[in-house]
């Protein structure tokens, strides 16, 4: 296999499960050492912890760091772990949560929790990583996880839409902040992806959620939802030299849904 990330070290927040897990595994398959930064070590979908699977199945080094992305100190700990593996090259701000609470029922507590994880975690993840990447003077890349929701609002996901729209806009600003330092910043905008989060009510619960899922499938030209590895492959592209002149972009990975 072509090792696109040889001698690179990546931090992946939310890397224990779902899309983050697949990104971490894909990066390791392509030669990167990986820091799996998450609030839990065990994958939500079951199976071997991500860092242990990397160590077992590849020649790469991987460690788990307990990390609550709403705490800047935890993000610093994750980046410190990357320094111990040779120095940070890639930061993936992937950790996030979803909400289907109706707009008029959203409380300040729920709003604060989602924004703290989905936006504050990305903001300070980029800040902590960016400081280290600039200090190293070796360039690097930051990848933020946005969403199709950043472009298309929906009544059932108002806070989520707001958070991901902010992540997309923040990515454009950060590309300008870091551009002069050789650090690229891009975002990925997945649509519905078959992860544990989707299975556990990512489109709402009950009959309404089922109907929405069927409607989204029908509206997607690809005729199916995405797979975590398909999002991970885009992250691999953005992390590698294949995208050396890609900066300040948000890449839609949605099977055509956003264009219908």
VENHUGI-V530474 format. One line per field, one symbol per residue. psi: psi as a letter, one per 30 degrees, with the letter a starting at -180 (. if undefined). A space follows every 10 residues. Layout:
psi = ???
This chain:
psi = kjjfhkglkk kjkggflbee eeeeeeeefg gkkkjjjlfk ekkfglakke eeeeeeflgl kklkkkjjff jeeeeeeeee eeefgfkkek kjifklllkg kkeffkleee eeeeeeeeee eeefeeeeee eeeeefggaa kkkkjblfff ejlkffheee eeeeeeeeee eeeeeeefef ggkkkllkil akkileeefh hfgllaeeee eeeeeeeffj efglllkefe eeeeeeeffl ffhfgjkhlj kkiggfefg.
